[in-house]
Amino acid sequence: MTATAASTAAASARRAVEAVWRIEAARIVATLTRVTGDFTLAEDVAQEALAEALVSWPASGVPANPGAWLVAVGKRRAIDGWRRRATQDDRYAQIARELGETAEPDWDPDAIEDDVLRLIFVACHPVLSREGSIALTLRVVGGLSSEQIARAFLVPVATVQQRIVRAKKTLAAAAVPFEVPAPDEYPARLSAVLSVLYLIFNEGYAASGGEQWMRIDLSSEALRLARVLTGLAPKEPEAHGLVALMALSAARFPARLDASGEPILLADQDRTRWDRALIALGRDALARCDALGRGRGPYALQAAIAECHDVAPSVDETDWERIVVLYEALGRIAPSPVVELNRAVAVSMSEGPATALRIVDDLARPLAGYAQLPGVRAELLIRLGRTDEARDELEKAARLTANDRERTVFERKLRALG
């Protein structure tokens, strides 16, 4: 093989490894966690399998089932490690013998769906802090980087990294089993699990960084897991509320990108392309939530807001007054500066940009560094005729965002201003 051919093969293999890992990482780590019984070890051997793929795939080619290949290599690495420790730990030696003697089954990604859910429950064990649970699960299941998680929570990257390391050590010290807990243990973990699925979906809905505006695979997986969760906890209103929110939001996916992958904002979307089946699923889930008679929580309230958008024939015909009321209710039970920013957008549509701008200006400190703040402020300033100020805000938003596609939106608006 010539040097050029070798370089091309290596680049192709790297792209293949990155693609497989992006899509299958959670399932690979979940499977290896079930096999090894050790969350940290599973992550380590998965990374070793990736390193081996980068070496062997350029020469041998990408295997027909790359996910199965990575799991098999990860399992072998775990066995090798246990055998090296055989004299120190008979228990691990026995596990290694049993696994080594078992024929390697064909690995079907669709057959290990519950492993991912088990992995989420493990990462959301009560021995961990809520912050640690969410950071760890977003890292392992959602595949988010520490930088992306830090942006989602508006905290320093070092803080996220410390939370993840501490969570792994705590799980190992507590010897947490790899299993879905008994039903009577759901309440202790359900809130964190719902939070994680919500954040994973959001990262897919509007990626915090990178070249893609959306990661539909990530959002689809979050919705799938949320639907599985409603089967485990059918009487939990917020589980149904979360499914409703995800389905009603995902219904707009077909219209959110143009042919070149550029974002299409809500006002410009072709509503005939929205997925009516997902809208029906979301509305049914919201009805199930309401039927339990315990009131709407944060996810159900957000689902109700999404429903207002999905049933409206156009932006102008949207029930903005109802959306404002729903955001006010959401702000009372789950207050956050991001909720207030979204409320300001609704207020601008129902009462006008001047009222909304006062709300936005009060968020300057809590949302410092958040690209959407100057983005929203720019829209309000444009409507008020304050073009020069709007241009400054759009330039700031373009600098702050880490997502390339979102940056093009701000730059396109800048060009439109002249």
Protein Blocks (a to p, Z undefined) as FASTA:
>chain_A
ZZklmmmmmmmmmmmmmmmmmmmmmmmmmmmmmmnopaklmmmmmmmmmmmmmmmmmmno
pafblmlmmmmmmmmmmmmmmmmmmmmomklmmmmmmmmmpccddddfklmmmmmmmmmm
mmmgfkbcfklmmmmmmmmmnopafklmmmmnopafklmmmmmmmmmmmmmmnopacddd
dfklmmmmmmmmmmmmmmmmmmmmmccbdjbfbdfklmmmmmmmmmmmmmmmmmlmklmm
mmmmmmmmmmmmmmmpcfkopacdfklpcfklpcfklmmmmmmmmmmmmmnonopafklm
mmmmmmmmmmpmbfklpcfklmmmmmmmmmmmmgcfklmmmmmmmmmmmnojklmmmmmm
mmmmmmgoiaklmmmmmmmmmmnopamlmmmmmmmmmmmpmcfklmmmmmmmmmmnZZ
